[in-house]
Amino acid sequence: MLMYGWMKFVEIAPERYDWAVKFMTGGRIDQIKDRIADAVRPGDRVLDIGCGTGTLGLRCMKKGADFVGLDSSRYMLEQTQKYADTAGVGNRLTVVHDSVTQLRAHFADESFDVVTSTMALGEFPRDFLDFIMKECRRILKPGGRLLIADEVWPEKFFPRLAYQVGLVLLWIPQFLLLRRALFPIKDLRQIIVSAGFKVTGVTTWAASSFHLVEAEKELVAVSPQVVSPQTESAAVTPVMAYR
């Protein structure tokens, strides 16, 4: 609820960003980024949407991955580059200053092994999220992995009711910080599935609205081509391909 308000407040001062995010998440952000980095393999090309100061990128690059950090804040990208250079992995880093809605302007089809995002998508409405997830599928290679960590609406009735009460109580301070109301993502898992992914895991944390959803670019059956009368006796085997 107030999470994105704090993020907007601190993003112009990257030196405050990391401690503020740790405070907002009760330290869970490090666990989340460690879990995401565990899914990265040496040689992977990784895109982080809303990369912030690049702390996830450091974890990935130290494992031998090539990392692309996308963020709309140039302050964050400058800090990302500083962290990478200091750690001696700056040669594995590419930064892109733009919005997540502009993925098509920068990235070709099937150009990444992993696409990830942490605490960056909650400010978008549902139609934007549908578009973003489809773009993530487009730029992932066959078998590519998607890992999205964000605040979500609780699914069960009583936790959802308590969460709604909290939203009401904190609406005014949130609006004063943001000049707009921002809410957790509804149906994050379904949004990912609808974009053509197979969900392989969902991690939750006690007393937290954070979910980490892990998914893969889904295999679908492609119908065989129509055969001519001259070859109709030949056996035709269905082909599996990635959408």
N, C-alpha and C positions, 0 to 999 in steps of 0.2 A: 504493500500500500504506500507507505512513505519511502519505500526503497528507491523508486525511480526519482522521487523528489530529491533525495540525498545525492543520487547519481548525477542529476543535472547540476546540482549545486557544486559538486566537487570536480566535475569533469574539466572545468577550465583551469584547475590546479592539480595536475597529475600527482604531485608530491603528496597530496592529501587523499587521493583516490583509493589507493590500496588499503590503507587502514580504515577508511570509511566503509568500504565494501565488506571487510572482515567484521566490522562492528555490526553492520546491518544484517549480516547472515549468521551471526554468532560463531564465526570461524568456519562455517560449513563450506565456504567458497573454496578453501584449500583442498578439502576432501573431494569436492566436485571436480576441480581441475586435475587432481591426481588421478581420479577415476577416468576422466577423459584421456589424459596422457597415457594411461595404461593401454588404451585401445589403439594407440599410434605405434607404427612399426618403423624401423630404420628405412629410409628411402621413400616414405610416404610423402605426398604433397598434401598439405593441410591448409584449409581455409577457415579462419576464425572470423565470424560475423560479429561486429561490435567488439573488436579485440581489446579495447581499453588500453591499459599500459603494457599489454603483451606478456603478462605473467604466465598465462597458459602457453603462449608461444615459446617461452624459454624452456618449459618442460619438454615440449615436442622437439625443439631443435637440439636439445641436449641428447635426445634419443636418436638423432640422426635424420630427422624429418626436415623437409623444406617447408617453410611456413609463410603463408600469406595472411597478413592482418588487414582487415577492412574496418574502417571506422569513419564516422562523419566528423570527428574532432581531430584537427591537426595537432592539438596539444597532446592528445593521447598517443598519436602515431610518432611524434617526436620522442616521447618518453619510451615507447616501444623500441625505437631504434637505439636509444641510449642504453637501455637494459641489454639488448642483444650484443651491441658492440663491447660493452663492459664484460659480458660473459664469454666473449670470443666466438660468438656464433652469428655475427652480423652478416656473414656471407650466405647464410641460409634464409635470410629474411627479405621479404618484399612487403612494402606497405602500400595500401591503396586508400586514398582519401575520397570517400564517396558514401552514398547511402546504400543500404542493403537492397533497396528497390532497383538498383542499377547494376545488378550482377551481369546481365546480358551485355552491358557495354564494356565489360572488362574480361570476362572469362568464357572460353570456348566450351563446347559440349565435351563431356567426359574428360575433364582436365584435372580432377582432384580425386584422391583416394579417401579423404576424410573432410567432411564439412561439420563445423561445430559452432555453437553460440551459447554464451552464458549471460543471463540477465540483460538481454538486448532486445527481445522481441515483444515484450509485454506492452510496449507503447503503440503497437500497430493494431488496427481493427481486423476483424476476421477475414475480409476479402483480401487485404494485403498479406496476411499470413498464408492464405491459400496460394497466392501468387509466389511468395517467397519460397515456400516449400517445394513448389513445382520447379522453380528455378534451381533449387538445391539438387533436386533429382536430375535435372538436365546436366549440370556441371560435374556430377559424380560419375566416376568410371564404373563399369560393370563390377558389382560386388562392393561398391563403395559404401562407407559407413557414415551415418548421420547421428550426431550426438547433440541434443538440445537440452539445456538446463535453464529452468525459469520458474517463476512463481505461477502456480495454477490454482484454479478454483477447486476447493475440496469436493470430492465426489459424494461423500456420505452426508446425510441430512444434518445431523447435529454439528459436526465440524463446519459445514457450509453455513449453517445458521449463525454460529459464533463468528465466523469470518465476516459475514455480512454486517453483523453488529459492529465489528471493528472498523469496517469500511465507513460506516455512517459516522462513528465517533471521530475518525481521523480524516474525514473528507475535507474539512475546512483547512487544517494545517497543510494538507497535501496540496490543496488548490492554491494556497498562498505561496507555496514553494514553486509550483509548476505553472500556475495560471491555467491549468486544465486538470481534469480528473483522469487518472490512469488506473487500470485494474489488471489483476492477474489474468492469465490466459485461460479461456474456457475451452475444454475439449482438445488440449494440446495433442494427446495421443491420436485422436480421430483426425485432426488436421494433417498429421504426418502420414497416417494410413491413407487418407483420401488423395494424397499427392503421389501415391504409388510406392510407398515404402512398406517393408515388413518390419514391425516392431519386434526387436529381439530381447529387450529388457527395459524395465522401469525401476529406478531406484528412488526411494523416498527417505526422508529424515524425520525422526520423531519431533513433534511440536513444531513442525515447519511446513510451509506450503510449497517448498521446493520439490520439483520432480526433475530427474534426469532421465530422458527418454532416449534409448539407443535403438537405431533402426538400420536396415540395409536396403539398398536399391533392389526392388523386388523382381524376381524372375517371373516371366509370364510366358505362357505357351503361345506360339505363333502358328496359325493354321498353315498347312502345307500348300504350295501353289497348285493350281488346277493343272492336271496333266493332260497331254494331248492323247487322242485315240491310239497313236502309234506307241505310246509309252505307258498306257493305262495298266498294263500287266506288271509294270515295275513296282516294287515295294517302295512306299514313301513313309519316311519316319518323321513324326512331328519334331519341330525344332524349338529349342528353348532360347529365348533372347531377352534382353533387358529393354524395357520401355524407355 
